[in-house]
């Protein structure tokens, strides 16, 4: 797995405006970033703009158990686990929890 400059750990759906702004800033600066969506924030995976910005990243994931609890239908992103979260954290230079 390649290095990730910024890993966003997203657990609160209310952080959507902040996440959107940070992802846009990363895209403008061509900064590699990834997201791990967990808890109620799993629903943010269906947001079209967030999805497009996250698809640019080396790897992002939605907690499978969180998607089962809060998501609807087929998840548009990789369904992962806390193991995926740990693997991304291991190669991230910065971690931002939202």
CORVENVEN-V642642 format. One record per pair of residues at least 24 apart in sequence whose ideal C-beta (glycine too) atoms are under 6 Angstrom apart, sorted by the first residue. I is the first residue (numbers start at 0). J is the second residue. Records with the same first field share a line. If there is no record, write none. Layout:
I=J / J
This chain:
0=90
1=57
2=90
3=31 / 33 / 57 / 90 / 91
4=30 / 31 / 92
5=32 / 93
6=33 / 87 / 91 / 94
7=34 / 95
8=35 / 96
9=34 / 36 / 40 / 97
10=37 / 38 / 40
11=40
12=39 / 40 / 42
14=97
15=43
18=97
22=52
26=52
31=57
32=56
33=57 / 58 / 59 / 87
34=59
35=60 / 84
36=61
37=62 / 65
38=65
39=69
41=65 / 66 / 69 / 70
42=69
44=74 / 75 / 76
50=75
